[in-house]
Amino acid sequence: MNKEEYKLYIDNVIRRVEFARVRFDEKHIVKIVAISKYSTSDEIKELYEIGQRAFGENKVQDLKTKSDELDELPLEWHFVGNLQKNKINNLLDINPTLFHSLDSLELAYELQKKLLSRDMTLNALLQINSAKEESKHGVMPEVAVQIYNQIKKECPNITLRGVMSIGAHTDDKKVIKKSFDITYGIYKELDGADICSMGMSGDFELAIECGSNMIRLGSIMFNK
Ligand SMILES: *Cc1c(COP(=O)(O)O)cnc(C)c1O
């Protein structure tokens, strides 16, 4: 695709987001985070040139490499992957705009210690394993609100903004919808939360119809 074709292609993705958000609520606003984990820095630059600003990675090393390579562009970087304790310092060195995948109280305590010693804060979302899948990270829905409030109380350097979830891994739309409804239900119970991050290339319209206001689009944004 040349630049003009790519622009039309992305316009169409945005149109799909637009139709879905109006089905939820006319005033509902949805932000797209382009997940660049399968893409090169050159490809990120092409997408930036047609207007995309927010990008995300799921490995700390890739986030570092690409954010360094694209240092001169005014991009916003998100981290959406599993964070191992021994990588916390590397992530904080990058100081991402938003950490989507805070998935346990234990990790929150470790993060808090490191943030405090650096005298910095970090925007984060609590990841919910709303489909209760063994292969997925995140806290169980039953305890999510309690853990969220506990982190808020005990980890003052973590600025909790809401929740993140990955839709159920199935082709059954009803099951996927249920996992989004559960996440949105938790989000609505939280005091002051403003980000509900759910929906990927295969299920973003459904996620938006369930109330998502931040979608993480990888393959579809890079036409892979
Ligand atoms: C890879 C990834 C995405 C994007 O996936 P696509 O299906 O390519 O849109 C979104 N969220 C997380 C956490 C990911 O790891």
The ligand as an ORCA input file, in Angstrom:
! r2SCAN-3c Opt
* xyz 0 1
  C      -0.883     -7.967     20.786
  C      -1.792     -7.337     21.734
  C      -2.862     -6.562     21.282
  C      -3.187     -6.341     19.807
  O      -3.551     -7.538     19.200
  P      -4.209     -7.586     17.735
  O      -5.078     -8.786     17.773
  O      -3.075     -7.707     16.793
  O      -4.980     -6.345     17.566
  C      -3.667     -5.974     22.235
  N      -3.463     -6.134     23.549
  C      -2.432     -6.877     24.018
  C      -2.254     -7.010     25.485
  C      -1.570     -7.507     23.122
  O      -0.571     -8.252     23.602
*
